[in-house]
């Protein structure tokens, strides 16, 4: 908040459409997530959702194939 960044909490109960809506409304470009959510975000991008999302920072180890998909 000191740097005037938007902080948003995402929960397991939120569906893909809800997360996409929030990402679009906030124009969020970077997300910090647990490793289990990386594949969900990759799938959202493949489905044409969350067009503003550019960076995903995982708190956990990311699989090699997920890294390749993110780079693509």
PyMOL commands that place a pseudoatom at each C-alpha (Angstrom):
pseudoatom trace, name=CA, resn=UNK, resi=1, chain=A, elem=C, hetatm=0, pos=[0.000, 0.000, 0.000]
pseudoatom trace, name=CA, resn=UNK, resi=2, chain=A, elem=C, hetatm=0, pos=[2.967, 2.274, 0.621]
pseudoatom trace, name=CA, resn=UNK, resi=3, chain=A, elem=C, hetatm=0, pos=[3.779, 2.166, -3.100]
pseudoatom trace, name=CA, resn=UNK, resi=4, chain=A, elem=C, hetatm=0, pos=[0.134, 2.609, -4.130]
pseudoatom trace, name=CA, resn=UNK, resi=5, chain=A, elem=C, hetatm=0, pos=[-0.181, -0.967, -5.411]
pseudoatom trace, name=CA, resn=UNK, resi=6, chain=A, elem=C, hetatm=0, pos=[-3.498, -2.784, -5.493]
pseudoatom trace, name=CA, resn=UNK, resi=7, chain=A, elem=C, hetatm=0, pos=[-3.703, -5.716, -3.087]
pseudoatom trace, name=CA, resn=UNK, resi=8, chain=A, elem=C, hetatm=0, pos=[-6.414, -8.289, -3.733]
pseudoatom trace, name=CA, resn=UNK, resi=9, chain=A, elem=C, hetatm=0, pos=[-7.166, -11.526, -1.942]
pseudoatom trace, name=CA, resn=UNK, resi=10, chain=A, elem=C, hetatm=0, pos=[-8.222, -14.491, -4.061]
pseudoatom trace, name=CA, resn=UNK, resi=11, chain=A, elem=C, hetatm=0, pos=[-9.919, -17.499, -2.506]
pseudoatom trace, name=CA, resn=UNK, resi=12, chain=A, elem=C, hetatm=0, pos=[-10.429, -21.131, -3.493]
pseudoatom trace, name=CA, resn=UNK, resi=13, chain=A, elem=C, hetatm=0, pos=[-14.180, -20.577, -3.621]
pseudoatom trace, name=CA, resn=UNK, resi=14, chain=A, elem=C, hetatm=0, pos=[-13.858, -18.001, -6.414]
pseudoatom trace, name=CA, resn=UNK, resi=15, chain=A, elem=C, hetatm=0, pos=[-14.620, -19.341, -9.855]
pseudoatom trace, name=CA, resn=UNK, resi=16, chain=A, elem=C, hetatm=0, pos=[-12.703, -18.635, -13.029]
pseudoatom trace, name=CA, resn=UNK, resi=17, chain=A, elem=C, hetatm=0, pos=[-15.205, -15.990, -14.159]
pseudoatom trace, name=CA, resn=UNK, resi=18, chain=A, elem=C, hetatm=0, pos=[-14.931, -14.152, -10.834]
pseudoatom trace, name=CA, resn=UNK, resi=19, chain=A, elem=C, hetatm=0, pos=[-11.130, -14.128, -10.931]
pseudoatom trace, name=CA, resn=UNK, resi=20, chain=A, elem=C, hetatm=0, pos=[-11.204, -12.947, -14.563]
pseudoatom trace, name=CA, resn=UNK, resi=21, chain=A, elem=C, hetatm=0, pos=[-13.645, -10.154, -13.659]
pseudoatom trace, name=CA, resn=UNK, resi=22, chain=A, elem=C, hetatm=0, pos=[-11.400, -8.947, -10.826]
pseudoatom trace, name=CA, resn=UNK, resi=23, chain=A, elem=C, hetatm=0, pos=[-8.285, -9.101, -12.999]
pseudoatom trace, name=CA, resn=UNK, resi=24, chain=A, elem=C, hetatm=0, pos=[-9.991, -7.085, -15.725]
pseudoatom trace, name=CA, resn=UNK, resi=25, chain=A, elem=C, hetatm=0, pos=[-11.429, -4.490, -13.337]
pseudoatom trace, name=CA, resn=UNK, resi=26, chain=A, elem=C, hetatm=0, pos=[-8.096, -3.890, -11.602]
pseudoatom trace, name=CA, resn=UNK, resi=27, chain=A, elem=C, hetatm=0, pos=[-5.979, -4.304, -14.751]
pseudoatom trace, name=CA, resn=UNK, resi=28, chain=A, elem=C, hetatm=0, pos=[-3.735, -6.477, -12.622]
pseudoatom trace, name=CA, resn=UNK, resi=29, chain=A, elem=C, hetatm=0, pos=[-0.506, -7.430, -14.398]
pseudoatom trace, name=CA, resn=UNK, resi=30, chain=A, elem=C, hetatm=0, pos=[1.291, -9.446, -11.696]
pseudoatom trace, name=CA, resn=UNK, resi=31, chain=A, elem=C, hetatm=0, pos=[0.001, -12.162, -9.370]
pseudoatom trace, name=CA, resn=UNK, resi=32, chain=A, elem=C, hetatm=0, pos=[1.757, -13.835, -6.449]
pseudoatom trace, name=CA, resn=UNK, resi=33, chain=A, elem=C, hetatm=0, pos=[0.300, -17.323, -6.013]
pseudoatom trace, name=CA, resn=UNK, resi=34, chain=A, elem=C, hetatm=0, pos=[0.819, -20.742, -4.479]
pseudoatom trace, name=CA, resn=UNK, resi=35, chain=A, elem=C, hetatm=0, pos=[2.177, -23.292, -6.936]
pseudoatom trace, name=CA, resn=UNK, resi=36, chain=A, elem=C, hetatm=0, pos=[-1.150, -25.069, -7.308]
pseudoatom trace, name=CA, resn=UNK, resi=37, chain=A, elem=C, hetatm=0, pos=[-2.688, -22.011, -8.995]
pseudoatom trace, name=CA, resn=UNK, resi=38, chain=A, elem=C, hetatm=0, pos=[-0.110, -21.614, -11.748]
pseudoatom trace, name=CA, resn=UNK, resi=39, chain=A, elem=C, hetatm=0, pos=[-1.794, -24.225, -13.940]
pseudoatom trace, name=CA, resn=UNK, resi=40, chain=A, elem=C, hetatm=0, pos=[-5.186, -22.569, -13.403]
pseudoatom trace, name=CA, resn=UNK, resi=41, chain=A, elem=C, hetatm=0, pos=[-3.817, -19.225, -14.556]
pseudoatom trace, name=CA, resn=UNK, resi=42, chain=A, elem=C, hetatm=0, pos=[-2.180, -20.864, -17.578]
pseudoatom trace, name=CA, resn=UNK, resi=43, chain=A, elem=C, hetatm=0, pos=[-5.514, -22.404, -18.519]
pseudoatom trace, name=CA, resn=UNK, resi=44, chain=A, elem=C, hetatm=0, pos=[-7.273, -19.058, -18.111]
pseudoatom trace, name=CA, resn=UNK, resi=45, chain=A, elem=C, hetatm=0, pos=[-4.824, -17.449, -20.549]
pseudoatom trace, name=CA, resn=UNK, resi=46, chain=A, elem=C, hetatm=0, pos=[-5.313, -20.300, -23.025]
pseudoatom trace, name=CA, resn=UNK, resi=47, chain=A, elem=C, hetatm=0, pos=[-9.061, -19.686, -22.812]
pseudoatom trace, name=CA, resn=UNK, resi=48, chain=A, elem=C, hetatm=0, pos=[-8.532, -16.019, -23.677]
pseudoatom trace, name=CA, resn=UNK, resi=49, chain=A, elem=C, hetatm=0, pos=[-9.176, -14.739, -20.169]
pseudoatom trace, name=CA, resn=UNK, resi=50, chain=A, elem=C, hetatm=0, pos=[-7.136, -12.281, -18.071]
pseudoatom trace, name=CA, resn=UNK, resi=51, chain=A, elem=C, hetatm=0, pos=[-5.457, -10.478, -20.995]
pseudoatom trace, name=CA, resn=UNK, resi=52, chain=A, elem=C, hetatm=0, pos=[-3.630, -8.009, -18.721]
pseudoatom trace, name=CA, resn=UNK, resi=53, chain=A, elem=C, hetatm=0, pos=[-1.834, -10.686, -16.701]
pseudoatom trace, name=CA, resn=UNK, resi=54, chain=A, elem=C, hetatm=0, pos=[1.862, -10.640, -17.627]
pseudoatom trace, name=CA, resn=UNK, resi=55, chain=A, elem=C, hetatm=0, pos=[3.744, -12.004, -14.592]
pseudoatom trace, name=CA, resn=UNK, resi=56, chain=A, elem=C, hetatm=0, pos=[3.040, -14.893, -12.236]
pseudoatom trace, name=CA, resn=UNK, resi=57, chain=A, elem=C, hetatm=0, pos=[5.232, -15.256, -9.168]
pseudoatom trace, name=CA, resn=UNK, resi=58, chain=A, elem=C, hetatm=0, pos=[4.911, -18.630, -7.477]
pseudoatom trace, name=CA, resn=UNK, resi=59, chain=A, elem=C, hetatm=0, pos=[5.733, -19.183, -3.828]
pseudoatom trace, name=CA, resn=UNK, resi=60, chain=A, elem=C, hetatm=0, pos=[6.422, -22.843, -4.652]
pseudoatom trace, name=CA, resn=UNK, resi=61, chain=A, elem=C, hetatm=0, pos=[8.474, -24.787, -7.185]
pseudoatom trace, name=CA, resn=UNK, resi=62, chain=A, elem=C, hetatm=0, pos=[7.023, -24.595, -10.712]
pseudoatom trace, name=CA, resn=UNK, resi=63, chain=A, elem=C, hetatm=0, pos=[7.118, -27.601, -13.030]
pseudoatom trace, name=CA, resn=UNK, resi=64, chain=A, elem=C, hetatm=0, pos=[9.267, -27.344, -16.161]
pseudoatom trace, name=CA, resn=UNK, resi=65, chain=A, elem=C, hetatm=0, pos=[6.284, -27.793, -18.498]
pseudoatom trace, name=CA, resn=UNK, resi=66, chain=A, elem=C, hetatm=0, pos=[4.408, -24.986, -16.700]
pseudoatom trace, name=CA, resn=UNK, resi=67, chain=A, elem=C, hetatm=0, pos=[7.417, -22.694, -17.173]
pseudoatom trace, name=CA, resn=UNK, resi=68, chain=A, elem=C, hetatm=0, pos=[7.395, -23.467, -20.905]
pseudoatom trace, name=CA, resn=UNK, resi=69, chain=A, elem=C, hetatm=0, pos=[3.653, -22.788, -21.115]
pseudoatom trace, name=CA, resn=UNK, resi=70, chain=A, elem=C, hetatm=0, pos=[4.085, -19.480, -19.305]
pseudoatom trace, name=CA, resn=UNK, resi=71, chain=A, elem=C, hetatm=0, pos=[6.845, -18.454, -21.680]
pseudoatom trace, name=CA, resn=UNK, resi=72, chain=A, elem=C, hetatm=0, pos=[4.630, -19.257, -24.660]
for i in range(1, 72): cmd.bond("trace and resi %d" % i, "trace and resi %d" % (i + 1))
show_as sticks, trace
zoom trace
